[in-house]
Amino acid sequence: MCKVVPADRLEPPQPSIVPTAPRIEENLGRKTPARTYTNLLTNAHDEALFEYYLTSALERVHLTGERELLVPPSFN
């Protein structure tokens, strides 16, 4: 069994030239004891790229090279 990239995948999503909303960050003065990585996906484009690169399908690949789709492409 292999996780594979979908065969019909298109090019990665391109960022919009025009921002869709203002970027607002707020610091309430609280300190955290460890890194929390809260701002990794900062906008819709980051979310689209995340989904694009993590979408995969589960296939069974036989020794003959035959491939059998077990689970259709999904973002999991």
BANU-534716 format. One record per residue (C-alpha): x, y, z. Coordinates in nm, 2 decimals, always signed. Layout:
<atom><x>X</x><y>Y</y><z>Z</z></atom>
...
***
This chain:
<atom><x>+0.00</x><y>+0.00</y><z>+0.00</z></atom>
<atom><x>+0.12</x><y>+0.35</y><z>-0.09</z></atom>
<atom><x>+0.00</x><y>+0.70</y><z>-0.03</z></atom>
<atom><x>+0.03</x><y>+0.87</y><z>-0.38</z></atom>
<atom><x>-0.02</x><y>+1.21</y><z>-0.53</z></atom>
<atom><x>-0.34</x><y>+1.22</y><z>-0.73</z></atom>
<atom><x>-0.28</x><y>+1.18</y><z>-1.10</z></atom>
<atom><x>-0.52</x><y>+1.46</y><z>-1.20</z></atom>
<atom><x>-0.36</x><y>+1.72</y><z>-0.97</z></atom>
<atom><x>-0.32</x><y>+2.06</y><z>-1.13</z></atom>
<atom><x>-0.06</x><y>+2.33</y><z>-1.06</z></atom>
<atom><x>-0.03</x><y>+2.47</y><z>-0.71</z></atom>
<atom><x>-0.26</x><y>+2.76</y><z>-0.62</z></atom>
<atom><x>-0.12</x><y>+3.10</y><z>-0.70</z></atom>
<atom><x>-0.14</x><y>+3.39</y><z>-0.44</z></atom>
<atom><x>-0.39</x><y>+3.67</y><z>-0.50</z></atom>
<atom><x>-0.23</x><y>+4.00</y><z>-0.60</z></atom>
<atom><x>-0.49</x><y>+4.19</y><z>-0.41</z></atom>
<atom><x>-0.53</x><y>+4.12</y><z>-0.04</z></atom>
<atom><x>-0.87</x><y>+3.98</y><z>+0.06</z></atom>
<atom><x>-0.88</x><y>+4.14</y><z>+0.41</z></atom>
<atom><x>-0.66</x><y>+4.34</y><z>+0.64</z></atom>
<atom><x>-0.40</x><y>+4.15</y><z>+0.84</z></atom>
<atom><x>-0.46</x><y>+4.21</y><z>+1.21</z></atom>
<atom><x>-0.24</x><y>+4.08</y><z>+1.49</z></atom>
<atom><x>-0.30</x><y>+4.13</y><z>+1.86</z></atom>
<atom><x>-0.07</x><y>+4.09</y><z>+2.15</z></atom>
<atom><x>-0.24</x><y>+4.09</y><z>+2.49</z></atom>
<atom><x>+0.09</x><y>+4.08</y><z>+2.68</z></atom>
<atom><x>+0.06</x><y>+3.71</y><z>+2.77</z></atom>
<atom><x>+0.37</x><y>+3.50</y><z>+2.76</z></atom>
<atom><x>+0.36</x><y>+3.13</y><z>+2.68</z></atom>
<atom><x>+0.60</x><y>+2.88</y><z>+2.83</z></atom>
<atom><x>+0.66</x><y>+2.71</y><z>+2.50</z></atom>
<atom><x>+0.63</x><y>+2.79</y><z>+2.13</z></atom>
<atom><x>+0.28</x><y>+2.75</y><z>+2.01</z></atom>
<atom><x>+0.32</x><y>+2.82</y><z>+1.63</z></atom>
<atom><x>-0.02</x><y>+2.99</y><z>+1.61</z></atom>
<atom><x>+0.05</x><y>+3.19</y><z>+1.29</z></atom>
<atom><x>+0.17</x><y>+2.93</y><z>+1.05</z></atom>
<atom><x>-0.14</x><y>+2.95</y><z>+0.82</z></atom>
<atom><x>-0.19</x><y>+3.32</y><z>+0.80</z></atom>
<atom><x>-0.43</x><y>+3.35</y><z>+0.51</z></atom>
<atom><x>-0.66</x><y>+3.16</y><z>+0.26</z></atom>
<atom><x>-0.37</x><y>+3.11</y><z>+0.02</z></atom>
<atom><x>-0.16</x><y>+2.93</y><z>+0.29</z></atom>
<atom><x>-0.46</x><y>+2.71</y><z>+0.37</z></atom>
<atom><x>-0.50</x><y>+2.63</y><z>-0.01</z></atom>
<atom><x>-0.13</x><y>+2.54</y><z>-0.04</z></atom>
<atom><x>-0.15</x><y>+2.32</y><z>+0.28</z></atom>
<atom><x>-0.45</x><y>+2.13</y><z>+0.13</z></atom>
<atom><x>-0.28</x><y>+2.10</y><z>-0.21</z></atom>
<atom><x>+0.04</x><y>+1.95</y><z>-0.08</z></atom>
<atom><x>-0.13</x><y>+1.72</y><z>+0.17</z></atom>
<atom><x>-0.40</x><y>+1.57</y><z>-0.05</z></atom>
<atom><x>-0.32</x><y>+1.21</y><z>-0.13</z></atom>
<atom><x>-0.48</x><y>+0.88</y><z>-0.23</z></atom>
<atom><x>-0.42</x><y>+0.53</y><z>-0.09</z></atom>
<atom><x>-0.34</x><y>+0.27</y><z>-0.35</z></atom>
<atom><x>-0.23</x><y>-0.09</y><z>-0.35</z></atom>
<atom><x>+0.06</x><y>-0.14</y><z>-0.59</z></atom>
<atom><x>+0.11</x><y>-0.50</y><z>-0.70</z></atom>
<atom><x>+0.45</x><y>-0.65</y><z>-0.80</z></atom>
<atom><x>+0.33</x><y>-0.65</y><z>-1.16</z></atom>
<atom><x>+0.30</x><y>-0.27</y><z>-1.15</z></atom>
<atom><x>-0.08</x><y>-0.28</y><z>-1.14</z></atom>
<atom><x>-0.23</x><y>-0.01</y><z>-0.92</z></atom>
<atom><x>-0.56</x><y>-0.05</y><z>-0.74</z></atom>
<atom><x>-0.72</x><y>+0.26</y><z>-0.58</z></atom>
<atom><x>-0.83</x><y>+0.19</y><z>-0.22</z></atom>
<atom><x>-0.92</x><y>+0.53</y><z>-0.09</z></atom>
<atom><x>-0.99</x><y>+0.83</y><z>-0.33</z></atom>
<atom><x>-0.79</x><y>+1.15</y><z>-0.30</z></atom>
<atom><x>-0.87</x><y>+1.34</y><z>+0.02</z></atom>
<atom><x>-0.71</x><y>+1.58</y><z>+0.25</z></atom>
<atom><x>-0.64</x><y>+1.39</y><z>+0.58</z></atom>
***
